[in-house]
Structures are given as structure tokens and as C-alpha cells.
Amino acid sequence: MAGAGAAAAILGGLPLVAAAGVAAACWVGRVVIALPRGPKRDRIDAFRVGQPWRQLVQDAQKAQGNFDNTVRGTQPGPLRDALTSVGERLAEGVRECWRIAQQGHALDGALKRLNVPNIEQELAQVQAERAQRGASPSLDATERAVQAQLGSAQRLATVATDARDRLRLLNAQLDEAVAQAVELAVKPSADLSPLTNQVEGIVGQLESLRQGLEEAGGASRASAS
């Protein structure tokens, strides 16, 4: 796609520098087209995403299952009702985890298709030619276009890595909340406000993470248009 964009720009009379910009924009568009554009309400199926996202979704589902079991084992009454409300928010957190995993899986797939090692090899070849033959407008423009591709890929890889690390941390905090729920469920007069606040905070961070991934994809699409 990038090569076709550059060729069309050159044939249309654009200078080489502008053609390089067109090629980079086409390349970015190729990356971000694979990213989901918004949260999906479809059924959670961890096997629809690859690792490490699959395991992270499964961990979140396990935490929800443990929490639901705790609620079912609690005697009917105000405590159980309060735990049920907390469980509804926790379930929303698991859905956010699934949406994040879909975003991360799409990023991984796009980066795999773009084949960063090949881009790095192409950049090395261009730089070797410049060292051997000296600078030229065409080689300079080519190097800038390839460097732009590599920079975009590296930024997307960083986004995916950061999302994975944050999701792993939030999953651990979900497990911590479930452990607290198990402890509180045997105390009829227990104060659930700390647990409620903790779960609300985790869900809020999951929502922010998902929104951040969507905004990053939107900004990349805008820069490619």
C-alpha cells in the first residue's frame, strides 16, 4: 500500500519528499485499519484472541466466577444484596478487559503483518546504499519513508506493551478484590464501602485504558487521512 501510494504521488507530479509522506500515511492507514473502532457488546470468548490477551481475559473471568460463587454462598439479606451490586460492576470490568484484549490482539496482528524485521532490513539496505553511493534525493526520500514506517511500528508496539502490563496489574487487583469479598461475606455486619470503592476504581481504570486505546487508534487514523 505504501509503495502504491508513493508511486501514485510521483506519477501525479508530487516531489519526492511529498511522495515519501504519502507512502508513510498509506502505511499508517494499513496498520490502524485493523483496530476495533469502539467497544463491542458481543459474547466474551477468550479463544478469539491470542496470547497474552487470552490468558488475561481468562484470569478476569475466573475472578468473576469466584466472586459470583461467593455471592451465591452468602445468606440472603442486605449483605448479599450489596455484594450483588458490587458483582455487577465487577462484571462490567470483565467486559472492559475483553474489549481491551480485542484491541491488543488487533495491534499484535497488525504489527505481525507489517513485519518490522523486514522494515529494519530495508532501512539498513538504504543506509548502506547511501554510504556507498552518497546522498541523492531519491535515497533520502526513501530513507525518510522507511524510518517513518519503523517509527509508527515502534509506537504501536509500545502502546500494546503498556496496555498488556496495565491489564495484568488490574487483573491482579481484581483478584485482590475477590479475596476481600470472600473474607467479608462471612461477616454479616461487614462494611462493604472499601470493597465497593476498590472495584469502582478498577473498573474506572479499565474504562480509561480501553478509551485510551481507542483514542490512539483514532489519532493514527486521522494522521493517515
N, C-alpha and C positions, 0 to 999 in steps of 0.2 A: 504493500500500500504506500509506504514512504517513497519507494523508488518510482512508482507510478505518479505520485503527486509531484515529485521533483521533475520528472520528465515532462509532465503536462505544463508545469510552470515555465520550464526552459523553452518548450516549443511555443508557449504563449508570449514569449518575449521578455519574461522577467529576468533580471540579472541573477548571477549565480548565488549571491548572498540571499536574495529573496527566495530563490528556489530551495535553498537549504532550509529556510524557515518553514516553507510549505511542507517539505519532507518530514521535518520534526513534528509539525502539527498533525499530519496524517498518522504518524507513528503513535503519538499520544492517543489519538482517537481510536486507534486499533486496540490499545490497552484498555481504555475505560469503557468501551462498548460492552465488555463482558461483565461489568459491575452491576449488581442489582441497584435499581434506582429508588427503592423505597422498601419499607418493612412489609413482609408478606405474612398473611394470616393462614398459610397452608399448614397442614399437619406436620408436626416435628418428626423427622426421620433422619437420625444421625448418620445413617449409611449413605445418605445423599451427598455428604461432604467427605473430603479426605482428611487424613491426619495432618496436624494435631487437632483440627477442629472437631472431628468426630468424637474423640475422647473427651474433649471439653464439654460438648453437648451431653454426652452420656453421663458425665460427672454431675452436671446440673440436674439432669433428670433423676439421677439416683438420690440427690439431695432432696428433691421434691417428693420422691416416693417415700423416703424416710420420714419427712415431715408429715405427709398425709397419713402414714401409719401411726404416727404419734397422736395425731388428731383423732383418728378412729379409736385409739385405745384410751382416750380421755373420757371421763364420765360426762354425760350431758349436763349442760349448765353454762353459766357465764364464761367460765374459763375455756370451755370447748368452743363456744361461740367466738370468743376473742381470738383463739388460735386459728379458727376457720378463716377469719378475716385476714389474719397475717398470711395464711396459706394462699389466699387469692392473690396477694401482692407477690408472694414468692413465685407463684406460677407465672405471673407476668414477667418476672425476672428471667425465668427459664425460657420464655418465648423470646425475650430480648437476646438471650445468649444464642438462640437458634438463628436469629436474624444476623447477629454479628458473625457467627460461623459461616453463614452463606456468603457474606461479604468477603470474609477472609479466604474462603475457598475460591471465590471468583478471582481474587487478586493472585492467589497462587497459580491458578490455571492460566491467567493472562501472562504472568511472568514466565511460566514454563513454555508457552507457545512463542514468546518473543525470543527466547534462547539468548540470555545475557552472555554466556561464553562466546557465542558467535559474534555478538556485537563487539565484545572486547577484542576478539581476534581481528575483526575488520578494522577497528581503530588502530591496533598495533601495525597492521599492514600499511594503512595510510600514512602513519607516522614514519614508518621505515622508508616508504617511497619519498616522503618529503626530505628525510635525512640524506637519501641517496641522490635525488634529482634536484633538490632545492625547492623553495616555495613557489607555488603557482596559484592563480585564482581558483581554479577548479579543485585542486587538492585542499586548499584552505577551506573552501566551502564544504567539501565532503567531510573533512575532519570535524568542522563545527556541527554538521548534521548528525554525525555518528556520536559525538560527545553529548549532544542533546538527548539522543535516544538513551544512552547509557545513564545520564543523569536522571531522566524520568524513571527508568527502571529501578535505579537505586533508591529513589524517593519512595516509590511504591513498595519496594521490599521493606523499607524501614517502617512504613505505615502498617504493613501486615505483621511484622515482628512485634511492634509496640502493641497492636491490638491483641495478639496472642498472649503476650505477657500480662497485660491488664486483665484479660478474660480469665486467665489462670488464677490470678490473685483474687478476683471477685468470686470465682467458684470456691476458693478456699474459705472466703468469708461467708459464703452461703452455707458451707458445711459447718462452720462455727455457729452460725445462727440456728441450724437444725439441732446441734448438740445442746444449745441453750434451751431450745424448745422442749427437748426430751427431759431436761432437768426441771423445767418449770411446770411441766404437765403433771407432775406428782405433788405439786404444792397448790392446793385449792385456792389459797389466798395470794397467790403469786402476782407480782406487779409485772405486767407484760409490756409496759411502755418502753423499757430499754430494748427489748426484742423487736417491738414494732418499729422503733426509730432505726434500729440497725438494718432491718430488712428494707425499709423505705430508702435508706441511704444507699444500699447495694443496688436496688432497682434503679434509683436515680442515676447512679454511675453507669450502669449498663445502658440505660437510655442515652446518656450523653456520649458513650463510646460508639453506639450504633449511629447516632446522629452525626458524630464527627467523621465516621467512615463515609456516610452518605454525602456530607459536605465536601470531603476531599475528592470524591468521585465527581461531584458536580463542578467543582473548581477546575478539575482536569479537563472535563468535557468543554467548559467554557473557553479554556485556553486553546483548545484544539479547533474551536469553531471560527 
